[in-house]
Amino acid sequence: MSSNLSFSTFEPLRETPGVCTVCGSKVPIFEYEFHGCGPDGEVRTRQGFCCGVCSVVLLTKLEHTEARQWREEEASLRADGVDVSDFHRHRLAAFSAGKR
């Protein structure tokens, strides 16, 4: 299962939490929903309301997860003797020259 994260605006007149459900301190401006797999393959879902700063934090965590999965896939293919030169160039371009 691939992970996904979605953000949406919400109707501020309906009942919403007074603070971000991620950091617990700022006023939320987005509603978010995350679906992914835990370490043991169990499906994880998390949803709530977040501030602008935490929306960036959540998206960055998703990016790091994807970068790690691409590294693992590349290593697995390389171990199987597959030419990964194109995949490697694409991964480096996608994830800031391999900084992750």
C-alpha positions as CSV (number, residue, x, y, z in Angstrom):
1,M,0.0,0.0,0.0
2,S,1.3,3.4,-0.9
3,S,1.0,6.2,1.6
4,N,-1.1,9.2,0.8
5,L,-1.8,12.5,2.5
6,S,-4.5,15.0,1.6
7,F,-5.3,18.4,2.8
8,S,-8.5,20.4,2.5
9,T,-10.0,23.5,3.7
10,F,-12.9,23.3,6.1
11,E,-16.0,25.4,7.1
12,P,-14.7,27.5,10.0
13,L,-18.3,28.0,11.3
14,R,-18.7,24.3,12.1
15,E,-17.3,22.8,15.2
16,T,-13.5,22.4,14.9
17,P,-10.8,22.0,17.4
18,G,-9.4,25.3,18.7
19,V,-5.8,24.1,18.2
20,C,-3.8,22.1,15.7
21,T,-4.2,18.3,16.5
22,V,-0.5,17.8,15.5
23,C,1.3,20.5,17.6
24,G,-1.5,21.3,20.0
25,S,-0.7,25.0,20.0
26,K,-1.6,26.9,16.8
27,V,-5.0,27.6,15.2
28,P,-5.8,25.0,12.5
29,I,-6.3,26.1,8.9
30,F,-6.4,22.7,7.1
31,E,-8.2,19.4,7.6
32,Y,-5.9,16.5,6.8
33,E,-6.1,12.7,6.3
34,F,-3.2,10.3,6.1
35,H,-3.3,6.7,5.0
36,G,-0.2,4.5,5.1
37,C,1.4,1.3,6.4
38,G,3.0,0.8,9.8
39,P,6.2,-1.0,10.4
40,D,4.4,-4.4,10.5
41,G,2.3,-3.7,7.4
42,E,-0.8,-2.7,9.4
43,V,-2.9,0.0,7.8
44,R,-2.6,3.3,9.6
45,T,-5.0,6.2,9.2
46,R,-4.7,9.5,10.9
47,Q,-6.9,12.5,10.4
48,G,-7.4,15.8,12.0
49,F,-6.9,19.6,11.7
50,C,-3.5,21.2,11.4
51,C,-1.9,24.6,11.2
52,G,0.2,25.8,8.2
53,V,3.5,24.9,9.9
54,C,2.4,21.3,10.7
55,S,1.0,20.8,7.2
56,V,4.6,21.3,5.9
57,V,5.9,19.0,8.6
58,L,3.4,16.2,7.6
59,L,4.3,16.6,3.9
60,T,8.0,16.5,4.7
61,K,7.5,13.3,6.7
62,L,5.7,11.8,3.7
63,E,8.6,12.9,1.4
64,H,11.2,11.3,3.7
65,T,9.2,8.1,3.7
66,E,9.1,8.0,0.0
67,A,12.8,8.8,-0.4
68,R,13.6,5.9,2.0
69,Q,11.4,3.5,0.0
70,W,13.0,4.5,-3.3
71,R,16.5,3.9,-1.7
72,E,15.4,0.5,-0.5
73,E,14.0,-0.4,-3.9
74,E,17.1,0.7,-5.7
75,A,19.3,-1.3,-3.3
76,S,17.1,-4.4,-3.8
77,L,17.2,-4.1,-7.6
78,R,21.0,-3.6,-7.5
79,A,21.4,-6.7,-5.3
80,D,19.4,-8.6,-7.9
81,G,21.9,-7.5,-10.6
82,V,19.5,-5.1,-12.3
83,D,21.0,-2.0,-14.0
84,V,19.6,0.9,-11.8
85,S,21.5,3.8,-13.4
86,D,18.4,5.4,-14.8
87,F,16.5,4.8,-11.6
88,H,19.4,6.2,-9.5
89,R,19.6,9.4,-11.6
90,H,15.8,9.9,-11.3
91,R,15.9,9.3,-7.5
92,L,18.8,11.7,-7.0
93,A,16.9,14.4,-9.1
94,A,13.7,13.8,-7.2
95,F,15.1,13.9,-3.7
96,S,17.7,16.7,-3.7
97,A,20.7,14.9,-5.0
98,G,20.5,12.0,-2.5
99,K,20.5,14.1,0.7
100,R,17.9,11.7,2.1
